[in-house]
Amino acid sequence: MGKEIERKFLVNHKKWKDSEKKVGQFYRQGYLLTDPNKTIRVRQTTEKAFLTIKGLSIGATRPEYEYEISLQDAKELLDNFSISELSKIRYEILYENKIWEVDEFLGDNSGLIVAEIELESEEEKFSIPSWVDVEVTGEDKYYNSNLTIEPYKNWRNKV
């Protein structure tokens, strides 16, 4: 079974802005199914596209299956079957031999910046960059699928 072990953190905006990084990649992603126990997502960049199925998270771990699909199929799925959607700019940062994926959300989620790190086990030790702030692993409102339904603009001032 495929699985993802991922920890999620909010990012300090000032420290992130001042940090050195390469140009980010635009992502368009939509959901064919958003259910508390499972999601089916289509993700499209300018170069690649993927269909991803994720199961229920237990701790920082959840089942995940991801398949590359054509850009045309992704566009058609997003345009015709997506029930909710978001866009973001993703940066990949190598820090102490681990890849951090940092997402700057756009549109209704503008202002939200989240960093994720994938691990080999939930107990794996890792170093945290200076621009990483509060851990939000397991907080449902920060899941991308939930951000498409209840965007950051609706609750940002309540955090």
Beta strands, then each sheet from edge to edge (+ up, - down):
strand 1: 3-11
strand 2: 25-35
strand 3: 38-44
strand 4: 49-55
strand 5: 61-69
strand 6: 84-95
strand 7: 98-105
strand 8: 113-118
strand 9: 132-135
sheet 1: 9+ 1- 5+ 4- 3+ 2- 6+ 7- 8+
end
